[in-house]
Amino acid sequence: MTFKSETPTGDYVPVASVGVLPTTVLLAAVGLCCVALLTVVTIWPIEASAFNQEGGVIETVSAAGLFVAGIAAFYRFPGVRRLYIGLVCLLLAERELEASIYTTGSLPFVILDGLDIILDITLVRILLAVLVLGGIVTHGISWGWQALKLRAPFLLVFVLAGTAAVVAQLLEEIAGFYGASLSLTMATRLFVLEETLEMFFSIGILASVLIGWPKLLTEETKDEPNRNPIADPR
């Protein structure tokens, strides 16, 4: 099907042509894989916890997904107004890994410890806040609204990823609130579910960045060679 957006002048912009069946099948397959993984870690939380420790496979995948998303965002969305997209991804990736889990003096420790020191500098924090908040106000809000009107595929993935992050945060809050009364197995179950959902969030953010804004189709066709292309609304 073709997604369209009405421009301020009243023209309709074809945004993307997506096959309904392949997209539905892909989303269903991804959803089933996510549900299957969550089911496994729920049934065997103790065994799954070996992969969910600080610096473990799950956390490393989460950090790597966000890091790649940040680098890809700088390439796919250039410009100062859109710089916040890549910055937020990289800041989230840095948050996923702690320097303390690595041997003092090792390369990962030096890099992460150095980043922690830099991010603790007030001037750096102010600069990052200006870039992120400024980008959200001048670009993100209007961009998101336009994406919503266009039913952009990347927005659906982004919302699903954000939902996974919200549920993960709720599980963390529940574990903290009821921690004293939870059994070891239940506490571990909540922990591995939280970490797994955070990995889904990271992978979802990477996917939404790679999908990106739907590419516009120009109005130039073989039947209408004299029509001019319409500018990208970004």
N, C-alpha and C positions, 0 to 999 in steps of 0.2 A: 504494500500500500504506500501511498505518497503522503507525507506530512506537509502541510502548507501553513504559511504564516501570512497574515494580512499586514502589509506595510502601512506606515502613516498615510501614504498617498492612495491607498486603496488597492494596490496591486497585490497579487498573491505570489508568494515565493515558494516554489517547490523546494523542500529541504532534504528529503531523503526518500529513497525507495527501498523498502524493506519487506522481504517475504514474510508473511505472517506465520506460516507453518514452520520454516526453519528457525525463526526467532523463538517461537513458542517451544519447540523441541529443545533448543539450546538452553533456554531458561529452566525448563523442566528438568533437564539432565543435571544442570548445575545445582538446582534446588535439591534434587534427590541425593547428590553427592554430599552436600552440606548436612542434610538430615541424617544420612548414614554415618557420617563422621561424628556428629553430635550424639547419635545413639550409641556408638561404640565407646566414646569417652564417658558417657553416662553410666553404661553397664560395667565398664572396667576402669574406674577412675584412678585406682592405685597404679595399675600398669601404665595408664596414659600419662600419669604425672611425671614419669621419667622423661617425657618429651616436652613437658611444660615448665620445667625449671628455668630459673634465670639463666639466660644465655643458651637455652636449649633449642631444639629444632623449631618448635612453634614460634618462640619469640624471635629467633633469627629470621624465619620466613616473614614474620610481620614487619620487622625492621627493614629487611631487604625490599619487600614490596613497597613500603612507603618511600624508601630511598630512591628506588627506580622510578616511582611515580613523580617524585620531586624533580629528578633530572629530566624526565620526559616532559613534565609540565613546562620547564624552562624552554625546551625546544619547540613544543607545540603551541605554547601561549606566550610569545615574546612580548616585551613592552613593560614599562614600569607599572602601569595600572593592573596588569595581570601577573606581576611578579609574586603577589601574595599566594597564588595557587601552589607554586613550587616551594615557596618558603614554608608554608604550613605543613606540607608533606615532609619536608626535611626535618622540621622541628619535631614532628610526631615520631619520625624515625629515630631521632636522637633520644627521645624520651623512652623509647622501647628498651634500650640497652643501658645498663649501668656499668660504669667503669670498675666498680668494686668487685664485680664477678670475675674479672680477669687478673692475671698475675701482674703485680706491680712492676712497671718497667717494660712490659710487653707492648707491642705496637697497638693492639686494640685499647689497652689501658691508657696509653699516652694520648691517643686520638680522642677518646671519649672524655678523659680528664681535662684535656685542653679545651674541648668544646664546652664542658661545664664551666670552666673558668671564664671563657669568653662570654658565654651567655649570662653570667652573673654580673657582668659590667653594666652599670646603669645606662650608659650612653647606647650600648648595643641593644639593650632591651627597648629603649625609647625608639630607636631607629626601626627595629623590627615591628614594634607596635604601630608606628606611623605607616609603614609599608603595608602591613596586613590590614589594619582598619581602614586606611585610605583606599586600598584596592577593593575592599568589600563594599564601601560606600559608593565609590565612583564607578565600579565595574560589576562587582559581584551581585548586587541586588537586582540591577536592571538585566544583567546576563541571566540570572536565575529565573526571573519573571518571563523573559523571552523564551528560555528553554522550556518552561512550564507550558507556555502557550503553544509551542511547537511540538510538545510531547517528545522532546529529545530523548533518545535511548540512554544516553549517558546519565541523565538526571534520574531515571528509574534505578540504575545501578547504584548511583550515589546515595539515593534515599534508602535502598536496601542495606547498603554498607553502614550508613549512619544508624539505622535501626539496630543492626548487630552491635554497634558500639554502645548504644543506649542500654540494651539488654545486658551487655557485659558489665556496664557500670552499675546497673541495678543488682546484679548478682554479687558484685564486690561489696555493695552497701549492705546487702542481706547477710553476707558472710561476716562482715564486721559487726553488725548489730547483734546477730545471734551466735557469734563465734563461741561464746562460753558454753552454750547448750548443744552445740553441734557435735556429732560423733566425728571421728577422724575420717571415716569414709565419706560422710556427707560434706565435710569441709573441703576434702580433696576434690570431690565431685564438683562443687561450686567453683573451685579454683580452676580446674581443667576446662570447665565449660566457659568460664570467663576468658581464659587465655585463647581458647579456640575461636570464640566469637570475635575477639580482637584481631585474630589472624584473618577471619573473614572480612572484617572491616578494612584491613590493610590491602588485601587482595582486591576487594571491591573498589577501593579508591584508585588503585593502579588500573583496574579495568576501565573505570569511568574516565580517567585521564587518557588512556590509550584510545578509547572510543571517540572521545572529544566531541566538539560541536559538530552537528550534522553538516556535511558538505553541501553547499548550495548548488543546485543545478541552474545553469544559465538559461536564459530564455531563448538562446540561440539554438535553433534546431535546423535540421535539413529542410524542413518545410517552411521555416520562417527565418531565413538567414540574416535579415536586416534588423532583428530585434537585439537590443543591447543587454549585456549581462547585468544582473542586479548585484550590488555590493553585499559583501558578507556583513550581517548585522552586528557582528562583534565589534 
